[in-house]
Amino acid sequence: MSERVTADWRDDPVTFAAQGLMASFGAGTPREQMVWSVILATLAYLSALLSFGATAVFLVLFAVTFLVGALRLLWASVRG
């Protein structure tokens, strides 16, 4: 069961961010999971530049969620 990111970032940024975070952990489509993983990894990288510490763990986390999304997309294309 996939839920798409439906909130508008200008009208409801909190819901938009929450839906994006859920999409990166597999609640969205495989493409959404990959896109949101890249977006969140970029934000984690920018945060890690300022204070290298616990935020560097997020880089690994969102790299893994990106790979899971890529595998889901590949599996969906193979299954037809």
C-alpha positions as CSV (number, residue, x, y, z in Angstrom):
1,M,0.0,0.0,0.0
2,S,1.5,3.2,-1.2
3,E,0.6,6.7,-0.1
4,R,1.6,9.6,-2.2
5,V,2.9,13.0,-0.9
6,T,-0.2,15.2,-1.4
7,A,0.4,18.2,0.8
8,D,1.6,21.5,-0.8
9,W,4.9,22.8,0.7
10,R,3.6,26.4,0.6
11,D,0.2,25.8,2.3
12,D,1.1,23.1,4.8
13,P,4.9,22.7,5.2
14,V,4.6,20.5,8.3
15,T,2.4,17.9,6.7
16,F,4.5,18.1,3.5
17,A,7.7,17.3,5.5
18,A,6.0,14.6,7.5
19,Q,4.7,12.9,4.3
20,G,8.1,13.2,2.7
21,L,9.7,11.6,5.7
22,M,7.2,8.8,5.7
23,A,7.8,8.4,1.9
24,S,11.5,8.0,2.5
25,F,10.9,5.1,4.8
26,G,8.7,3.2,2.3
27,A,5.2,4.6,2.7
28,G,5.3,6.2,-0.7
29,T,6.0,4.9,-4.2
30,P,9.5,3.6,-4.9
31,R,10.3,6.8,-6.9
32,E,9.1,9.0,-4.1
33,Q,11.2,7.0,-1.7
34,M,14.3,7.6,-3.8
35,V,13.6,11.3,-4.3
36,W,12.9,12.0,-0.7
37,S,15.9,10.0,0.4
38,V,18.1,12.1,-1.8
39,I,16.5,15.3,-0.5
40,L,16.8,14.3,3.1
41,A,20.4,13.1,2.6
42,T,21.3,16.4,1.1
43,L,19.8,18.3,4.1
44,A,21.7,15.9,6.4
45,Y,24.9,16.6,4.5
46,L,24.4,20.3,4.7
47,S,23.7,20.0,8.4
48,A,26.8,17.8,8.9
49,L,29.0,20.5,7.3
50,L,28.0,22.8,10.1
51,S,28.3,20.4,12.9
52,F,29.8,17.1,12.1
53,G,28.4,14.6,14.5
54,A,25.1,12.7,14.9
55,T,23.8,14.2,11.6
56,A,26.4,12.2,9.7
57,V,24.5,9.1,10.7
58,F,21.5,10.4,8.7
59,L,23.6,10.3,5.5
60,V,24.0,6.5,5.9
61,L,20.3,6.2,6.9
62,F,19.0,8.0,3.8
63,A,21.5,6.2,1.6
64,V,20.0,2.9,2.7
65,T,16.5,4.2,2.2
66,F,17.5,5.3,-1.3
67,L,18.8,1.8,-2.1
68,V,15.7,0.2,-0.7
69,G,13.6,2.5,-3.0
70,A,15.8,1.6,-6.0
71,L,15.3,-2.1,-5.2
72,R,11.6,-1.7,-4.9
73,L,11.5,0.1,-8.3
74,L,13.6,-2.6,-9.9
75,W,11.4,-5.3,-8.4
76,A,8.2,-3.6,-9.6
77,S,9.6,-3.3,-13.1
78,V,10.7,-6.9,-13.2
79,R,7.3,-8.1,-11.9
80,G,5.5,-6.0,-14.6
